[in-house]
Amino acid sequence: MRGLGLCSLLLDQGLEQPQAGAHAAITQARRPFEARELLFHQHESLDSLPVICDGWAASALRLSDGRRQILSFLLPGEMITTGLLFEQHLHFSIDAITPGCYRSFDRAQLRAAMFASPTMFDKIALAYNEEKHRADQLITDLGRRTSTERISRLLLDCWDRLEKLGLVEGNSAEFPLRQIHIADATGLTVAHVNKIIGQLREGGLIEISDRALQINDIAKLRRLTI
């Protein structure tokens, strides 16, 4: 959503330009959040569409016995789901991973602006397609990929999205995910995640420390996901 100017990614520093006339009247509200805060409940009904402006969050499905499947990690500038443009109920919860903030945009006004602006329509369609692609990859992860392939692909997915946002410096980027997040996103145990990350580290491919991810051999890491 960065190109639409819907959400100030740098906390109201005025570093993005709104699209002229497309959504000037859209009602919006800004709300900060804390790390590990439950932002939205599974099955909650919303009249607005929240966009993460700063910080990391995750969408997740919770089973009745407390187990959790993380569906996607949400980065600055991303809608929590494009599905809220067409329905009111969330089918998953949204959990904050780090401190940050989000803006909620009135759904009816946003839809009207979307259909009035071909540029906005194309941007939102792209966001929908990317969301669907991540869902397809998750199905393939859980159904066919090995544990090494799952974790490697998750690291590369986060890396590629951070790079698009300009949040990669050299071969390092902020990475606040703990092993429990990776386990819940890949369907593995924390112990197995620890083992695989250790193997990737020993192979000289990555380094994860101090809330940062360093990729030392991205070509080799990509080959592990094929």
SERONU-887381 format. One record per atom (N, C-alpha, C): residue in one letter; x, y, z. Coordinates in steps of 0.2 Angstrom, whole numbers, padded with zeros to 4 digits, always signed. Each point is the difference from the previous one (the first is absolute). Layout:
% residues N
AXYZ;...
***
This chain:
% residues 226
M+0004-0006+0000;M-0004+0006+0000;M+0004+0006+0000;R+0007-0001+0000;R+0004+0006+0000;R-0001+0005-0005;G-0001-0002-0006;G+0000+0004-0006;G-0007+0004+0000;L-0005-0002+0004;L-0006+0003+0000;L+0000+0006+0005;G+0005+0000+0005;G+0000+0005+0005;G-0005-0001+0005;L-0003-0007+0001;L-0005-0001+0005;L+0003+0000+0007;C+0006-0002+0001;C+0003-0001+0006;C+0007+0003+0001;S+0001+0005+0004;S+0006+0003+0001;S+0005-0005+0003;L+0005-0003-0004;L+0004-0005+0003;L+0005+0002+0005;L+0001+0006+0000;L+0005+0002+0005;L-0003+0005+0006;L-0006-0002+0002;L-0003+0003+0006;L-0001+0007-0001;D-0004+0002-0006;D-0002+0007-0001;D+0006+0005-0001;Q+0005-0003-0003;Q+0006+0004-0002;Q-0001+0004-0007;G-0006-0002-0003;G-0002+0004-0006;G+0005-0002-0006;L+0002-0006+0000;L+0005-0002-0005;L-0003-0004-0006;E-0007+0000-0001;E-0003-0003-0005;E-0005+0005-0003;Q-0002-0001-0006;Q-0004+0005-0004;Q-0007-0004-0001;P-0006+0003+0002;P-0006-0003-0001;P-0002+0001-0008;Q-0004-0005-0002;Q-0002+0000-0007;Q-0005+0006+0000;A+0000+0004-0005;A-0004+0006+0000;A-0007-0002-0001;G-0004+0002+0005;G-0008+0000-0001;G-0002-0007+0001;A+0004-0005+0000;A-0003-0007+0000;A-0003-0002+0007;H+0003+0002+0006;H-0003-0002+0006;H+0001+0006+0005;A-0001+0006-0002;A+0001+0005+0005;A-0005+0000+0005;A-0006-0002-0001;A-0005+0000+0005;A-0001-0006+0004;I+0004-0005-0001;I-0001-0006+0004;I+0002+0000+0007;T-0005-0002+0004;T+0000+0001+0007;T+0005-0005+0003;Q+0005+0002+0004;Q+0005-0004+0002;Q+0002+0001+0008;A+0002-0005+0003;A+0002+0001+0007;A+0007-0003+0001;R+0004+0003+0004;R+0007-0003+0002;R+0000-0003+0007;R+0003-0006+0000;R+0000-0003+0007;R+0007-0003+0001;P+0003+0001+0006;P+0007-0003+0001;P-0002-0007+0003;F+0005-0004+0000;F-0001-0007+0003;F+0007-0002+0004;E+0000-0004+0004;E+0006-0003+0004;E+0001-0007-0003;A+0006-0002+0002;A+0003-0007-0002;A-0005-0005+0003;R-0001-0005-0003;R-0004-0006+0002;R-0008+0002+0002;E-0002+0006-0002;E-0007+0002+0001;E-0004-0004-0006;L-0006-0002+0003;L-0005-0003-0005;L-0004+0006-0003;L+0001+0001-0006;L-0003+0006-0004;L-0007-0001-0002;F-0001-0006-0003;F-0007-0002-0002;F-0001-0007+0002;H-0006-0002+0002;H-0002-0006+0001;H-0003-0004-0006;Q+0002-0007+0000;Q-0003-0004-0005;Q-0008+0000+0000;H-0003+0001-0006;H-0007+0001-0001;H-0003+0007+0002;E+0005+0005+0002;E-0002+0006+0002;E-0003+0004-0007;S-0005+0004+0001;S-0003+0004-0005;S+0002+0007+0000;L+0003+0002-0006;L+0003+0007-0001;L-0004+0004-0005;D-0001+0006+0001;D-0002+0005-0005;D+0005+0003-0004;S+0006-0001+0002;S+0006+0003-0003;S+0005-0005-0002;L+0005+0003-0004;L+0005-0004-0002;L+0007+0002+0003;P+0003-0003+0004;P+0006+0002+0003;P+0006-0001-0004;V+0005+0004+0000;V+0006+0000-0004;V+0006+0001+0005;I+0005-0005+0001;I+0005+0001+0004;I+0005+0006-0002;C+0001+0004+0004;C+0004+0006-0002;C+0007+0000+0002;D+0001-0003+0006;D+0007-0001+0003;D+0000-0006+0004;G+0005-0004+0000;G+0001-0006+0004;G-0002-0006-0003;W+0000-0006+0003;W-0001-0007-0003;W-0006-0003+0004;A-0005-0003-0004;A-0005-0004+0003;A-0001-0006-0004;A-0005-0005+0002;A-0001-0006-0003;A-0007-0002+0000;S-0003-0003-0005;S-0006-0002+0000;S+0000-0008+0001;A-0004-0002+0004;A+0000-0007+0003;A-0007-0003+0001;L+0000-0007-0001;L-0006-0004+0002;L+0001-0003+0006;R-0004+0000+0005;R+0000-0004+0006;R-0005-0006+0000;L+0003-0005+0002;L-0005-0006+0001;L-0002+0000+0007;S-0006-0004+0001;S-0003+0000+0007;S+0005-0003+0005;D+0005-0003-0001;D+0005-0003+0005;D+0005+0005+0001;G+0000+0006-0003;G+0005+0005+0001;G+0006+0000-0005;R+0000-0005-0004;R+0006+0000-0005;R-0002+0006-0005;R+0006+0002-0003;R-0001+0006-0005;R+0004-0001-0006;Q-0003+0002-0006;Q+0003-0001-0006;Q+0001+0008-0003;I+0006+0002+0000;I+0001+0007-0003;I-0001-0001-0008;L-0004+0005-0002;L-0001+0000-0007;L+0004+0004-0004;S+0002+0006+0003;S+0004+0005-0004;S+0003+0005+0006;F+0006+0002-0002;F+0003+0006+0004;F-0002+0006-0004;L-0002+0005+0004;L-0002+0006-0003;L+0005+0006+0002;L+0002+0003-0006;L+0006+0005+0001;L-0003+0007-0002;P+0003+0005+0002;P-0002+0007-0001;P-0003+0001-0007;G-0006+0003-0001;G-0003+0002-0006;G-0004-0005-0003;E-0001-0006+0004;E-0005-0005-0002;E-0006+0000+0003;M-0006-0001-0004;M-0006-0002+0003;M+0000-0006+0004;I-0004+0000+0005;I+0000-0007+0004;I-0003-0005-0004;T-0005+0001-0005;T-0002-0004-0005;T-0005+0004-0005;T+0001-0001-0006;T-0004+0003-0005;T-0007-0003+0000;G-0001-0005+0003;G-0007-0003+0001;G-0005+0004+0003;L+0003+0005+0005;L-0005+0004+0003;L-0003+0006-0004;L+0003+0000-0006;L-0004+0005-0005;L-0007-0003-0002;F-0001-0006+0001;F-0006-0003-0003;F-0004-0004+0006;E+0003-0001+0006;E-0004-0003+0005;E+0002+0003+0007;Q-0004+0000+0005;Q+0001+0003+0006;Q+0004-0004+0005;H-0001-0007+0000;H+0003-0004+0005;H+0007-0003-0002;L+0004+0001+0005;L+0007-0003+0000;L+0000-0008+0001;H+0003-0004-0004;H+0000-0007+0001;H+0006-0002+0004;F+0004+0005+0002;F+0006-0002+0004;F+0001+0006+0005;S+0005-0001+0005;S+0002+0006+0004;S+0006+0003-0002;I+0001+0006+0002;I+0006+0004-0001;I+0004+0002+0006;D+0006-0003+0000;D+0004+0001+0006;D+0006+0005-0001;A+0001+0005+0004;A+0006+0004-0001;A+0007-0004+0002;I+0005+0001-0004;I+0006-0003+0002;I+0005+0005+0003;T+0000+0006-0002;T+0004+0005+0002;T-0005+0006+0002;P+0003+0005+0004;P-0004+0007+0000;P-0001+0003-0007;G-0005+0003-0001;G-0002+0004-0006;G-0006+0003+0000;C-0003+0001-0006;C-0007+0003+0000;C-0003-0002-0007;Y-0007+0001+0000;Y-0003-0001-0006;Y-0005+0005-0001;R-0003+0001-0006;R-0005+0005-0002;R-0006-0004-0003;S-0006+0001+0003;S-0006-0003-0003;S-0004+0005-0005;F-0001-0003-0006;F-0004+0004-0005;F-0007-0002-0001;D-0004+0004+0000;D-0007-0001-0001;D-0001-0005-0006;R-0003-0006+0000;R+0000-0004-0005;R-0005+0002-0006;A-0005+0003+0001;A-0005+0002-0005;A+0004+0006-0004;Q+0003+0005+0003;Q+0003+0005-0003;Q+0006-0002-0004;L+0004-0005+0003;L+0006-0003-0003;L-0002-0004-0007;R-0006-0004+0001;R-0002-0003-0006;R-0003+0005-0006;A-0003+0005+0002;A-0002+0005-0005;A+0006+0003-0003;A+0005+0002+0004;A+0006+0003-0003;A+0004-0005-0005;M+0000-0007+0002;M+0003-0005-0004;M-0003+0000-0006;F-0007+0000-0001;F-0003-0001-0006;F+0000+0006-0004;A+0001+0006+0003;A+0000+0006-0003;A+0007+0002-0003;S+0005-0004+0002;S+0007+0001-0002;S+0003-0006-0003;P+0002+0000-0006;P+0003-0006-0003;P+0007-0002+0003;T+0003+0005+0002;T+0007-0001+0003;T-0001-0003+0007;M-0005+0002+0004;M-0001-0003+0006;M-0002-0007+0000;F-0005-0001-0005;F-0002-0007-0002;F+0005-0005-0001;D+0005+0003-0004;D+0006-0005-0002;D+0004-0001+0006;K+0001+0005+0004;K+0004-0001+0006;K-0003-0005+0005;I-0006+0000+0001;I-0004-0004+0004;I+0000-0007-0003;A-0001+0000-0006;A+0000-0007-0003;A+0007-0003+0000;L+0005+0003+0000;L+0007-0002+0001;L+0001-0003+0007;A-0003+0004+0005;A+0001-0002+0007;A-0004-0007+0001;Y-0006+0000-0003;Y-0004-0006+0000;Y+0004-0006-0003;N+0003+0001-0006;N+0003-0006-0003;N+0006-0002+0004;E+0004+0005+0003;E+0005-0002+0004;E-0002-0004+0006;E-0006+0002+0003;E-0002-0003+0006;E-0002-0008-0002;K-0003+0000-0006;K-0002-0007-0002;K+0006-0004-0001;H+0005+0003-0003;H+0006-0004-0002;H+0003-0002+0007;R+0000+0004+0005;R+0003-0003+0006;R-0004-0005+0003;A-0007+0000-0001;A-0004-0006+0003;A+0002-0006-0004;D+0001+0000-0007;D+0001-0005-0004;D+0007-0003+0002;Q+0005+0004+0002;Q+0006-0002+0002;Q+0000-0004+0007;L-0004+0003+0004;L-0001-0003+0007;L-0003-0007-0001;I-0005-0001-0004;I-0003-0007-0001;I+0006-0005-0003;T+0004+0003-0004;T+0005-0005-0003;T+0005-0001+0005;D+0002+0005+0004;D+0005-0001+0006;D-0003-0006+0004;L-0006+0001+0003;L-0003-0005+0005;L-0001-0007-0003;G-0001+0000-0007;G-0002-0006-0003;G+0006-0004-0003;R+0005+0004-0003;R+0005-0004-0004;R+0007+0002+0002;R+0002+0006+0002;R+0007+0002+0001;R+0002-0003+0007;T+0007-0001+0000;T+0003-0002+0006;T+0001+0005+0005;S+0002-0001+0006;S+0001+0005+0005;S+0005+0005-0002;T+0006-0002-0003;T+0005+0005-0003;T-0003+0004-0005;E-0004-0003-0005;E-0003+0004-0005;E-0005+0005+0003;R-0004-0002+0005;R-0005+0005+0003;R+0004+0006+0003;I+0005-0001+0004;I+0003+0005+0004;I+0004+0004-0005;S+0003-0002-0005;S+0004+0004-0005;S-0005+0004-0003;R-0005-0003-0003;R-0005+0004-0003;R-0003+0006+0004;L-0002-0001+0006;L-0002+0005+0005;L+0005+0006+0000;L+0006-0002+0002;L+0005+0005+0000;L+0001+0004-0006;L+0000-0003-0006;L+0000+0004-0006;L-0006+0004-0002;D-0006-0003+0002;D-0006+0004-0001;D+0000+0007+0004;C+0002-0001+0006;C+0001+0006+0005;C+0005+0005-0003;W+0006-0003-0002;W+0005+0004-0003;W-0002+0004-0006;D-0003-0004-0005;D-0002+0003-0006;D-0005+0006+0001;R-0005-0001+0005;R-0005+0005+0001;R+0004+0006+0004;L+0004-0001+0004;L+0004+0005+0004;L+0004+0004-0005;E+0003-0003-0005;E+0004+0003-0005;E-0004+0005-0004;K-0006-0002-0002;K-0005+0004-0004;K-0001+0006+0004;L-0001+0000+0007;L-0001+0006+0004;L+0006+0004+0001;G+0006-0002-0002;G+0006+0004+0001;G+0003-0001+0007;L-0002-0006+0003;L+0002-0001+0007;L+0006-0005+0001;V+0003-0002-0006;V+0006-0004+0000;V+0006+0004-0001;E+0005+0000+0005;E+0006+0003-0001;E+0006-0005-0001;G+0003+0001-0006;G+0005-0005-0001;G-0003-0007+0000;N+0003-0004+0004;N-0003-0007+0001;N-0003-0001+0006;S-0003+0005+0003;S-0003-0001+0007;S-0007+0004+0000;A-0005-0002+0004;A-0006+0003+0000;A-0003-0002+0007;E-0004+0005+0003;E-0004-0001+0006;E-0004-0007-0001;F+0000-0004+0006;F-0003-0006+0000;F-0002-0002+0007;P-0006+0002+0002;P-0002-0001+0007;P-0003-0006+0001;L-0001-0005-0005;L-0003-0006+0002;L+0004-0005+0004;R-0003-0003+0005;R+0003-0005+0004;R-0002-0007-0003;Q+0004-0005+0003;Q-0001-0007-0003;Q-0007-0002+0001;I-0004+0002+0005;I-0007-0002+0000;I-0004+0003-0005;H+0001+0006-0003;H-0003+0003-0006;H+0001-0005-0006;I+0007-0001-0001;I+0002-0004-0006;I-0004-0007+0001;A+0000-0003+0006;A-0003-0007+0001;A-0007+0001-0002;D-0004+0005+0002;D-0007+0000-0001;D-0002+0002-0007;A+0005+0003-0004;A-0001+0001-0007;A+0002-0006-0004;T+0004-0004+0002;T+0002-0006-0004;T-0002-0006+0002;G-0004-0001+0005;G-0003-0006+0003;G+0005-0005+0003;L+0005+0003+0002;L+0006-0004+0003;L+0000+0002+0008;T+0004-0004+0004;T+0001+0001+0007;T+0006+0005+0000;V+0000+0003+0006;V+0005+0005+0002;V+0007-0004-0001;A+0000-0006+0003;A+0007-0003+0000;A+0002-0002-0007;H-0005-0001-0004;H+0002-0002-0007;H+0003+0007-0004;V-0004+0005+0001;V+0002+0007-0002;V+0007+0001+0002;N+0001-0001+0006;N+0007+0002+0003;N+0005-0004-0004;K-0001-0007-0001;K+0005-0004-0003;K+0001+0002-0007;I-0005+0002-0004;I+0001+0002-0007;I+0003+0007-0001;I-0002+0005+0005;I+0004+0006+0000;I+0007-0001+0001;G+0002-0005+0005;G+0006-0001+0002;G+0004-0003-0006;Q-0003-0004-0004;Q+0003-0003-0006;Q+0002+0006-0005;L-0005+0004-0001;L+0001+0006-0005;L+0005+0004+0002;R+0001+0001+0007;R+0005+0004+0002;R+0007-0003-0001;E+0000-0006+0002;E+0007-0004-0001;E+0002-0001-0007;G-0005+0000-0004;G+0002+0000-0008;G+0002+0007-0002;G+0000+0005+0004;G+0002+0007-0002;G-0005+0004-0004;L-0007-0003+0000;L-0005+0004-0004;L-0003+0006+0003;I-0001-0001+0007;I-0004+0005+0003;I+0003+0001+0007;E-0002+0006+0003;E+0002+0001+0007;E-0006+0004+0003;I-0003-0002+0005;I-0006+0003+0004;I+0002+0002+0007;S+0001+0006+0001;S+0002+0003+0007;S-0003+0007+0001;D-0001+0002+0006;D-0002+0006+0002;D-0005+0003-0004;R-0005-0004-0001;R-0006+0002-0004;R+0002+0002-0007;A+0005-0003-0003;A+0002+0001-0007;A+0001-0006-0004;L-0001+0000-0006;L+0001-0006-0005;L+0006+0003-0005;Q+0005-0005+0000;Q+0005+0002-0005;Q+0000-0006-0004;I+0000+0001-0007;I+0000-0006-0005;I+0007+0001-0003;N+0004-0005+0001;N+0007+0000-0003;N+0001-0003-0007;D-0005-0004-0002;D+0000-0003-0006;D-0007-0001-0003;I-0003+0005-0003;I-0007+0000-0001;I-0001-0005-0006;A+0005-0001-0005;A-0001-0004-0006;A-0001-0007+0003;K+0004-0002+0004;K+0000-0007+0003;K-0006-0001+0004;L-0002+0005+0004;L-0006-0001+0004;L-0006-0001-0005;R-0001+0004-0005;R-0005-0001-0005;R+0000-0007-0003;R+0005-0003-0001;R+0001-0006-0003;R-0003-0006+0005;L+0000+0002+0006;L-0003-0005+0005;L-0008+0000+0000;T-0003+0005-0003;T-0007+0001-0001;T-0003-0004-0006;I+0004-0002-0004;I-0003-0003-0007;I-0003-0007+0002;
***
